[in-house]
């Protein structure tokens, strides 16, 4: 984390008791999506409380040797310039084949026109391109990591 990101996180952590801080399994600072427009738009949607979920290709975690997010994880949500926008806490982490992601989850992602079809089309395109970067194939049976979160700072 940059000093600015650490300071932002510290401001949030100062609002918690020592016992609450001890229960946090992971801290991370990141932006959502892989381009400037969408990273900034996702940060805006999260900050506004519209985007309350996200998903990622499970194989990406395995290939990059990164841990899958855990319930209780704290994420400093960044814009494309890696400036902190808000902080979220993960309240649920599950896995699901792409073709079994529910319409309700897609709507919680809060992107596009809010329809399941928009979510499906956008994510097929995104995961197909991402899988190519990983030198794997994306199919509708590919496992996703589904993350639900709540904005905790600033309120």
HELIX and SHEET records of a PDB file:
HELIX    1   1 UNK A    3  UNK A   13  1                                  11    
HELIX    2   2 UNK A   18  UNK A   22  1                                   5    
HELIX    3   3 UNK A   36  UNK A   47  1                                  12    
HELIX    4   4 UNK A   58  UNK A   63  1                                   6    
HELIX    5   5 UNK A   98  UNK A  100  5                                   3    
HELIX    6   6 UNK A  103  UNK A  109  1                                   7    
HELIX    7   7 UNK A  116  UNK A  133  1                                  18    
SHEET    1   A 5 UNK A  27  UNK A  30  0                                        
SHEET    2   A 5 UNK A  74  UNK A  78  1                                        
SHEET    3   A 5 UNK A  84  UNK A  97 -1                                        
SHEET    4   A 5 UNK A 143  UNK A 153 -1                                        
SHEET    5   A 5 UNK A  53  UNK A  57 -1                                        
END                                                                             
